[in-house]
């Protein structure tokens, strides 16, 4: 019996364990990467590589975004090694107290039953509105 997880199983496992860094990190390969490339347009870090770095990223997520939880999960592409889905978040940003409502699109690449790459796209205007001191007005300088 093959107990290796498919890309879809890994993506769903990640989405459901997003607030438990200890559980989520077990889904990742040692040399895994999480990318949110469009964060670079806001002058923010956008890539995290390696299990130790990913663990710190995952550990800080609930502190930065209390109540962060994926919902309305839809998987659109499901192959053994790749999955693509859309999923929503509705929470608040700890630093500003503002609501953070976001739809993510994520592509997961699996290798040997572990997450090798998770690349996500999201609405940068929502990030700016929720996280920047002056909201989208702060985008003028970016």
C-alpha positions as CSV (number, residue, x, y, z in Angstrom):
1,X,0.0,0.0,0.0
2,X,1.3,3.4,-1.0
3,X,1.0,6.0,1.8
4,X,2.7,8.8,-0.1
5,X,0.5,11.9,-0.1
6,X,-0.7,13.4,-3.4
7,X,-0.3,17.1,-4.1
8,X,-4.1,17.6,-3.3
9,X,-3.8,15.8,0.0
10,X,-0.7,17.9,0.9
11,X,-2.5,21.2,-0.1
12,X,-5.6,20.3,1.9
13,X,-3.4,19.2,4.9
14,X,-1.5,22.5,4.7
15,X,-4.6,24.6,4.5
16,X,-6.3,22.8,7.4
17,X,-3.2,23.0,9.7
18,X,-2.3,26.6,8.9
19,X,-2.5,27.6,12.6
20,X,-0.5,24.6,13.8
21,X,3.1,25.2,12.7
22,X,4.3,21.9,14.2
23,X,1.7,19.9,12.2
24,X,2.0,22.0,9.0
25,X,5.8,21.8,8.8
26,X,5.7,18.0,8.7
27,X,4.2,18.3,5.2
28,X,7.2,20.0,3.7
29,X,10.4,18.7,2.2
30,X,13.7,19.8,3.8
31,X,14.4,22.1,0.9
32,X,10.9,23.3,0.3
33,X,9.9,26.9,-0.7
34,X,6.9,29.1,-0.1
35,X,6.5,32.0,-2.5
36,X,4.1,34.9,-2.6
37,X,5.8,36.7,-5.5
38,X,3.5,39.7,-5.6
39,X,4.4,40.8,-2.1
40,X,7.6,42.1,-3.7
41,X,5.6,44.8,-5.4
42,X,4.9,46.2,-1.9
43,X,8.5,46.0,-0.8
44,X,7.8,43.0,1.4
45,X,9.7,39.6,1.7
46,X,8.1,37.2,-0.7
47,X,10.1,33.9,-0.6
48,X,10.9,31.6,2.2
49,X,13.2,28.6,1.7
50,X,14.2,25.6,3.8
51,X,12.3,23.8,6.6
52,X,13.7,25.9,9.5
53,X,12.8,29.2,7.8
54,X,9.3,27.9,6.8
55,X,8.7,26.8,10.4
56,X,9.4,30.4,11.7
57,X,7.1,31.8,8.9
58,X,4.3,29.4,9.9
59,X,4.8,30.0,13.6
60,X,4.5,33.8,13.2
61,X,1.4,33.7,11.0
62,X,-1.2,33.4,13.8
63,X,0.5,36.2,15.7
64,X,0.4,38.5,12.7
65,X,-3.1,37.5,11.7
66,X,-5.2,36.3,14.6
67,X,-8.1,34.1,13.5
68,X,-6.3,33.3,10.2
69,X,-8.1,30.3,8.8
70,X,-8.7,29.1,5.2
71,X,-12.3,28.6,4.0
72,X,-14.2,28.1,0.8
73,X,-11.5,25.8,-0.4
74,X,-11.8,24.8,-4.1
75,X,-9.3,22.5,-5.8
76,X,-9.3,23.1,-9.5
77,X,-6.3,21.0,-10.6
78,X,-5.5,17.7,-9.0
79,X,-2.6,15.6,-10.3
80,X,-0.4,13.3,-8.2
81,X,2.5,15.9,-8.2
82,X,0.7,19.2,-8.6
83,X,-2.5,20.8,-7.3
84,X,-4.0,24.2,-7.8
85,X,-6.7,25.8,-5.6
86,X,-8.4,28.9,-4.4
87,X,-9.2,29.6,-0.8
88,X,-10.3,32.6,1.3
89,X,-9.3,34.1,4.6
90,X,-11.3,36.5,6.8
91,X,-9.4,37.7,9.9
92,X,-7.7,40.8,11.3
93,X,-4.2,42.1,11.3
94,X,-2.8,42.3,14.8
95,X,-0.7,45.4,14.2
96,X,-3.5,47.5,12.8
97,X,-6.7,45.9,14.0
98,X,-8.0,46.1,10.5
99,X,-9.9,43.3,8.7
100,X,-8.0,41.2,6.3
101,X,-10.2,39.6,3.7
102,X,-8.3,37.8,1.0
103,X,-8.7,35.2,-1.7
104,X,-5.5,33.2,-2.4
105,X,-4.7,31.1,-5.5
106,X,-2.1,28.5,-4.8
107,X,-0.1,26.0,-6.8
108,X,1.5,23.2,-4.9
109,X,4.3,21.0,-6.3
110,X,4.8,17.7,-4.5
111,X,7.9,15.5,-4.5
112,X,8.2,12.2,-2.8
113,X,5.0,12.8,-0.8
114,X,6.1,16.2,0.6
115,X,5.6,19.8,-0.4
116,X,8.5,21.0,-2.5
117,X,6.9,24.4,-3.6
118,X,3.9,26.4,-2.6
119,X,3.4,29.5,-4.8
120,X,0.5,31.7,-4.0
121,X,-1.1,34.8,-5.5
122,X,-3.2,37.3,-3.6
123,X,-4.7,40.8,-3.9
124,X,-2.0,43.3,-3.0
125,X,-4.6,46.1,-2.5
126,X,-6.2,44.0,0.3
127,X,-2.7,43.5,1.9
128,X,-2.0,47.3,1.8
129,X,-5.5,48.2,3.1
130,X,-5.1,45.9,6.1
131,X,-1.4,46.1,6.9
132,X,0.0,49.5,5.9
133,X,-0.4,52.4,8.4
134,X,-2.2,54.6,5.8
135,X,-3.7,51.7,3.8
136,X,-3.5,52.0,0.1
137,X,-2.3,55.6,0.3
138,X,1.1,54.1,1.3
139,X,1.3,52.4,-2.1
140,X,2.2,55.7,-3.7
141,X,5.8,55.4,-2.5
142,X,6.2,51.7,-3.5
